[in-house]
């Protein structure tokens, strides 16, 4: 499941609603928020939360709120019935909650444990307290300060351990539109993903045994949402180029079924013959992400369009057409057998 974040530090507007609608239509199914809002009156926080919950219900979106025991007391929310009255899909419990309290809550509603800090003793205490494990999952923290995000190998091992107790896991990726302050350096779980392409980050977290993935920051760019939508709907990889090439943008392309080590080979290209195959001056070294066409000197291969998956040397038989933007280069690793490839012209909102 994919999710995204909406925070309660300001009044919600039509722009927020439209973003919820766009994300819902792109395959995102859950909203994450936090009940702790510094320097804001309780009634304002609860009014904003009620507004957000109402929108989520209208759009058939789940909503999970992160809360500490201290924040609940500040909001004058005491007991299970008052928590349930917030109409949340689930509660992510953070600092201050005793395992006995979490066990009690788990019998009434879905609860998300802190995957980053939970221990074996915590699991044992939950079992002893007869927690409803069918209502328990585990979500990792996000880390606003650069250099403090988790190590990927450590997180995967923690996820495997959590899965051994049949606990689904969740993690965060950074946004690339509007970032959240006060540090504005992304809100990832993994440090290596702090400035990474969001779709590449999603795909990597899935490989690292994360079941649910949330965008930690308040916004993704429209180009990124389109890229994620294309992948969600048909496993297509969208690549943004530095050059306007209508022949690439206006046609359907797929990698060949037999996956090459060094290049993506677009299987329709030799049949379509859409691009000039005369040897030209644009014969250069081919860094990773070069989009090329084999020229007449390659004889029966002429017209084959390729994308380099690694740095390759100059070849007089290969014309270089364009370059995939650096931000999309990690996506090349996810172009497999018969994967659809969509080309777009890069612009200021492509990253």
Secondary structure, 3 states (H helix, E strand, C coil): CEEEECCCCCCCCHHHHHHHHHHHHCCCCEEEEECCCCCCCHHHHHHHHHHHHHHHHHCCCEEEEEECHHHHHHCCCCCHHHHHCCCCCEEEECCCCCHHHHHHHHCCCEEEEECCCCCHHHHHHHHHCCCCHHHEEEECCCCCCCCCCECHHHHHHHHHHHHCCCCCEEEEECCCCCCCCCCCCCCCCEHHHCCCCHHHHHHHHHHCCCCEEEECCCCCCHHHHHHHHHHHHHCCEEEEECCCCHHHHCCCEEECCCCCCCEEEECCHHHHCCCCCCCCCCCCCECCCEEEEECHHHHHHCCCEEEECCCECCCCCEEEEEEECHHHHHHHHHCCCCCEEEEEECCCCCC
